[in-house]
Amino acid sequence: MNYLEFKLSFLPNEDYVADLLAAELGQVGFESFERTEAELTAYINNDDFHKTEFLQKINDFKYADDIQYAYSEIEQLNWNEEWEKHYFKPIIIGDECLIHSSFHKDLPNAKYDIVIDPKMSFGTGHHETTSLMIAEILLMDIEGKTVLDMGCGTAVLAILVAHKGAKHVTAIDIDTWCVENSIENIQKNNVPKIEVLHGDAELLSGKSFNIIIANINRNILLNDIKKYATCLGKGDELYMSGFYVEDIPVIEQEAASYNLALVNYKEKNNWAVVKMTKTR
């Protein structure tokens, strides 16, 4: 399968702008991103690219004044090799959780050591939404509970939850590549209590969880909050990220319709994570 490689430049040339732009492009099929000093490189399966959707995202993007782009077709790459050469570095979050790839050496000790070979999946801990969610997980009481990781990506969140003593973890993603990568990473981390499923929130019918974590994007979350709520009992918790601070009111309003109350939120570079509880 061939891919399109996009080189995007923008002003201001800031990391937070690149992250916001990557999040927007991820909503129209872009699967992997690489940040350099000068630009953002984005990859999408040739068959998934729709120029009208792409141009709409570029034209509607409000955090940059001038976005220029060029693209070319490339053959599928060795994504682990590309990440090793260009981007993925070990990261420690909350002084407790070390995330690194199998090719990293001379690593520090940490309470939770997670191996992630990301390939094209999104979620190594470097993005604000993933690091925000990891910080929340480090604070959670998870021992003996059932947990759902919705939009699992690399399964980094599911793996951390399993390390913290969850009774059982269900990890779901709509992307087949993410499902395959999640299974590989789960095997690397020796956490067999995680079940990986391919699909969307329609798979949740009849299931129940004590904790749901969903790091996706605003529109999907708004569409699926009702389904999350049906899986939770009174006092159970829902954590959501993948949206901006200014999106919290509309998220809160939709959640309230299904007896989910906002407990608190945290932010990082305008990205947000919210904690909610089921009230009845």
C-alpha positions as CSV (number, residue, x, y, z in Angstrom):
1,M,0.0,0.0,0.0
2,N,1.3,3.4,-1.0
3,Y,1.1,6.6,1.1
4,L,1.1,10.3,0.4
5,E,3.7,12.3,2.3
6,F,2.7,15.9,3.0
7,K,5.2,18.6,4.0
8,L,3.4,21.5,5.7
9,S,4.9,24.8,6.8
10,F,3.0,27.4,8.8
11,L,3.3,30.6,10.8
12,P,3.9,30.9,13.7
13,N,6.3,27.9,13.4
14,E,5.6,26.6,16.9
15,D,5.3,23.1,18.3
16,Y,1.8,23.7,19.7
17,V,0.6,24.8,16.3
18,A,2.1,21.6,14.7
19,D,0.3,19.5,17.4
20,L,-3.0,21.2,16.8
21,L,-2.7,20.9,13.0
22,A,-1.8,17.2,13.4
23,A,-4.9,16.6,15.5
24,E,-7.1,18.2,12.8
25,L,-5.6,16.2,10.0
26,G,-6.0,13.1,12.0
27,Q,-9.7,13.6,11.8
28,V,-9.6,13.2,8.0
29,G,-7.5,10.1,7.8
30,F,-3.9,11.1,8.3
31,E,-2.2,8.4,10.3
32,S,1.3,9.5,11.3
33,F,3.2,12.8,11.9
34,E,6.8,13.9,12.2
35,R,7.9,17.3,13.5
36,T,11.1,19.0,12.4
37,E,12.3,22.5,13.1
38,A,10.9,23.8,9.8
39,E,7.7,21.8,9.1
40,L,5.3,19.1,9.9
41,T,5.4,15.9,7.8
42,A,2.1,14.0,7.6
43,Y,1.3,10.6,6.1
44,I,-2.0,9.3,4.8
45,N,-2.9,6.1,2.8
46,N,-3.4,7.1,-0.8
47,D,-6.8,5.5,-0.9
48,D,-8.0,7.5,2.2
49,F,-7.0,10.9,0.9
50,H,-9.9,13.3,-0.1
51,K,-8.7,16.7,-1.2
52,T,-11.8,18.5,-0.4
53,E,-11.7,17.4,3.3
54,F,-8.0,18.2,3.5
55,L,-8.4,21.7,2.1
56,Q,-11.3,22.4,4.4
57,K,-9.2,21.5,7.4
58,I,-6.4,23.7,6.2
59,N,-8.7,26.6,5.4
60,D,-10.6,26.4,8.7
61,F,-7.5,26.1,10.9
62,K,-7.4,29.2,13.1
63,Y,-4.1,28.8,14.8
64,A,-1.8,29.6,11.8
65,D,-2.0,32.5,9.3
66,D,-0.2,30.9,6.4
67,I,-0.1,27.2,5.7
68,Q,1.9,26.0,2.7
69,Y,2.1,22.3,1.7
70,A,3.5,20.0,-0.9
71,Y,3.1,16.3,-1.2
72,S,4.5,13.2,-3.0
73,E,3.6,9.5,-3.2
74,I,5.9,7.1,-1.4
75,E,6.0,3.4,-0.8
76,Q,5.2,2.1,2.7
77,L,8.1,2.7,5.1
78,N,9.6,0.9,8.0
79,W,7.8,3.2,10.5
80,N,9.8,1.9,13.5
81,E,13.0,2.9,11.8
82,E,11.6,6.3,10.8
83,W,10.5,7.0,14.4
84,E,13.9,5.9,15.8
85,K,15.7,8.2,13.4
86,H,13.5,11.2,13.6
87,Y,11.2,11.5,16.6
88,F,10.4,8.9,19.3
89,K,12.6,9.5,22.4
90,P,12.1,7.9,25.8
91,I,9.8,9.9,28.0
92,I,9.1,9.9,31.8
93,I,5.6,11.1,32.9
94,G,4.9,11.9,36.5
95,D,8.3,10.6,37.6
96,E,6.7,7.1,37.6
97,C,6.0,6.0,34.0
98,L,8.8,5.5,31.5
99,I,7.7,5.0,27.9
100,H,10.3,3.9,25.4
101,S,10.7,1.7,22.3
102,S,12.5,-1.6,22.1
103,F,15.5,0.1,20.3
104,H,16.2,2.4,23.3
105,K,19.2,1.7,25.5
106,D,20.6,2.9,28.8
107,L,17.2,3.7,30.3
108,P,16.4,5.0,33.8
109,N,14.4,3.0,36.3
110,A,10.7,3.7,36.7
111,K,7.8,2.2,38.6
112,Y,6.0,1.5,35.4
113,D,8.2,0.6,32.4
114,I,6.3,0.5,29.1
115,V,7.7,-0.6,25.7
116,I,6.0,0.9,22.7
117,D,7.0,0.3,19.1
118,P,4.5,2.7,17.5
119,K,4.8,2.0,13.8
120,M,2.0,4.3,12.4
121,S,-0.2,4.3,15.6
122,F,-0.7,7.5,17.5
123,G,0.2,7.5,21.2
124,T,3.7,7.4,22.5
125,G,3.2,9.8,25.4
126,H,4.7,12.8,23.6
127,H,1.5,14.4,22.6
128,E,-0.3,16.5,25.2
129,T,-3.5,14.4,25.2
130,T,-1.6,11.2,25.8
131,S,0.6,12.6,28.5
132,L,-2.4,14.3,30.2
133,M,-4.3,10.9,30.2
134,I,-1.2,9.1,31.6
135,A,-0.9,11.6,34.4
136,E,-4.6,11.0,35.3
137,I,-4.1,7.2,35.2
138,L,-1.2,7.5,37.6
139,L,-3.7,9.0,40.1
140,M,-6.5,6.5,39.6
141,D,-7.5,3.7,41.9
142,I,-7.5,0.9,39.4
143,E,-6.8,-2.3,41.4
144,G,-9.3,-4.9,40.6
145,K,-11.5,-2.8,38.3
146,T,-12.6,-3.3,34.7
147,V,-11.4,-0.6,32.3
148,L,-12.1,0.4,28.7
149,D,-9.5,2.1,26.6
150,M,-11.5,3.6,23.7
151,G,-9.4,4.6,20.6
152,C,-6.5,2.7,22.0
153,G,-3.9,3.6,19.3
154,T,-0.7,1.9,20.5
155,A,-2.4,0.6,23.6
156,V,0.0,2.6,25.8
157,L,-2.9,3.6,28.1
158,A,-4.3,0.1,28.3
159,I,-0.9,-1.3,29.2
160,L,-0.4,1.3,32.0
161,V,-3.8,0.5,33.4
162,A,-3.0,-3.2,33.3
163,H,0.3,-2.6,35.1
164,K,-1.6,-0.7,37.8
165,G,-3.7,-3.8,38.6
166,A,-6.9,-3.6,36.6
167,K,-8.9,-6.8,36.7
168,H,-9.5,-6.7,33.0
169,V,-8.9,-4.1,30.2
170,T,-10.8,-3.8,26.9
171,A,-8.9,-1.8,24.2
172,I,-10.9,-0.8,21.1
173,D,-9.8,1.0,17.9
174,I,-11.4,1.5,14.5
175,D,-8.1,1.4,12.7
176,T,-6.8,-2.1,11.8
177,W,-3.2,-0.9,12.0
178,C,-3.7,0.3,15.6
179,V,-5.3,-3.0,16.5
180,E,-2.3,-4.9,15.1
181,N,0.2,-2.6,16.8
182,S,-1.7,-2.8,20.1
183,I,-1.5,-6.6,20.1
184,E,2.2,-6.4,19.4
185,N,2.8,-3.9,22.2
186,I,0.7,-5.8,24.7
187,Q,2.8,-9.0,24.0
188,K,6.0,-7.0,24.4
189,N,4.8,-5.8,27.8
190,N,3.5,-9.2,28.9
191,V,0.0,-8.0,30.0
192,P,-2.4,-10.7,28.7
193,K,-5.3,-9.3,30.7
194,I,-5.9,-6.8,27.8
195,E,-8.5,-7.7,25.2
196,V,-8.1,-5.8,21.9
197,L,-11.1,-5.3,19.6
198,H,-11.5,-3.8,16.1
199,G,-14.4,-1.4,15.8
200,D,-16.1,1.6,17.3
201,A,-18.6,2.3,20.1
202,E,-21.2,0.0,18.6
203,L,-19.1,-2.8,20.3
204,L,-20.0,-1.5,23.7
205,S,-23.6,-2.8,23.7
206,G,-24.2,-5.0,26.8
207,K,-20.7,-4.3,28.3
208,S,-20.0,-2.6,31.7
209,F,-16.9,-1.0,33.1
210,N,-15.8,0.8,36.2
211,I,-13.5,3.2,34.3
212,I,-13.6,4.4,30.7
213,I,-10.7,6.3,29.2
214,A,-11.3,7.8,25.7
215,N,-8.6,9.8,24.0
216,I,-10.1,10.5,20.5
217,N,-11.5,13.8,19.3
218,R,-14.3,16.1,20.1
219,N,-16.8,15.1,17.5
220,I,-16.5,11.3,18.1
221,L,-16.7,11.9,21.9
222,L,-19.8,13.9,21.5
223,N,-21.4,11.2,19.4
224,D,-20.4,8.4,21.7
225,I,-20.9,9.8,25.2
226,K,-24.3,8.2,25.4
227,K,-22.8,4.8,24.7
228,Y,-20.1,5.3,27.3
229,A,-22.7,6.3,29.9
230,T,-24.7,3.1,29.4
231,C,-21.6,1.1,30.3
232,L,-21.1,2.8,33.6
233,G,-22.8,2.4,37.0
234,K,-23.3,5.0,39.7
235,G,-20.0,6.4,40.9
236,D,-18.0,5.0,37.9
237,E,-15.6,7.2,36.1
238,L,-15.2,8.6,32.6
239,Y,-12.0,10.3,31.4
240,M,-11.9,12.0,28.0
241,S,-9.2,13.9,26.1
242,G,-8.5,14.8,22.5
243,F,-10.1,18.3,22.4
244,Y,-9.3,21.8,23.4
245,V,-10.1,23.7,26.6
246,E,-12.7,25.8,24.8
247,D,-14.5,22.6,23.9
248,I,-15.1,21.6,27.6
249,P,-18.5,23.4,27.9
250,V,-20.1,21.5,25.0
251,I,-18.6,18.2,26.2
252,E,-19.9,18.9,29.7
253,Q,-23.4,19.8,28.4
254,E,-23.7,16.6,26.4
255,A,-22.4,14.4,29.2
256,A,-24.9,15.9,31.7
257,S,-27.7,14.6,29.5
258,Y,-26.7,11.1,30.4
259,N,-26.0,11.7,34.2
260,L,-22.3,12.3,33.8
261,A,-21.0,15.2,36.0
262,L,-17.8,17.0,35.5
263,V,-15.4,16.6,38.4
264,N,-12.4,18.5,37.2
265,Y,-10.2,19.1,34.1
266,K,-6.6,19.7,33.5
267,E,-4.9,21.3,30.5
268,K,-1.6,21.4,28.7
269,N,-0.9,23.8,25.8
270,N,-4.6,24.3,25.4
271,W,-5.4,20.5,25.2
272,A,-7.7,19.2,27.9
273,V,-8.5,16.1,29.8
274,V,-11.8,15.9,31.8
275,K,-12.8,13.6,34.6
276,M,-16.5,12.7,35.0
277,T,-18.5,10.5,37.3
278,K,-21.9,8.8,36.7
279,T,-24.3,10.3,39.2
280,R,-27.1,7.7,38.9
